[in-house]
Amino acid sequence: MAKHEKRVIFTAEEIARQVELLASRISADYAGKEVVLIGVLKGAFIFLADLVRQLTIPIQLDFVRVASYGTGTESSGKIRITTDVELDLQGLDVLIVEDIVDSGLTTAFLKQHLATRKARSVKICTLIDKRERRAVSIPLEYVGLQLEKGFVVGYGLDCNEANRQLPGIYELIL
Ligand code: IMP
């Protein structure tokens, strides 16, 4: 893969501030309840790890893995579950934790999939809301950062599996 130049879009400090704000909103909104956080692998792993450590409500945790972007920066257009949630979600409040919502197709698919598990509620928390290629209208209850366009890496997000470990978020100069 060709090496791309990168420029910082969100520093580690900006991300930490937004994660803290999200955690306090979620803790307030779900006060007195238990919430099941479902991390969407692999991109949400750092965000989820930082978020849960700031929540003040009881949680359960599970993961789902979907294949949507095969390689590179273009969507394959197909979404399928490769690792499914194992917890019984019946009657529970579920929060899907995403790294980034782009077209919205993955999130819409997951929301529908989890609704069939008879959860009491299914809401979305995404670190980044990227609007450029939104194809479906989907309510995003918790958004950390807004991004108009571009392909970003770092803080869990990758391009061909590279750059997940960067503490900040960078735009690739394609
Ligand atoms: P959507 O179905 O188009 O909303 O795509 C959602 C998924 O695409 C995310 O969970 C990411 O895995 C991937 N994705 C979309 N945009 C980016 C990006 O800028 N950087 C890294 N991954 C991205």
Residues whose N, C-alpha, C, O or C-beta is under 5 A from the ligand:
A	BS01	IMP	G43 Y69 I100 V101 D102 S103 G104 L105 T106 T107 G150 F151 V152 V153 L157 D158
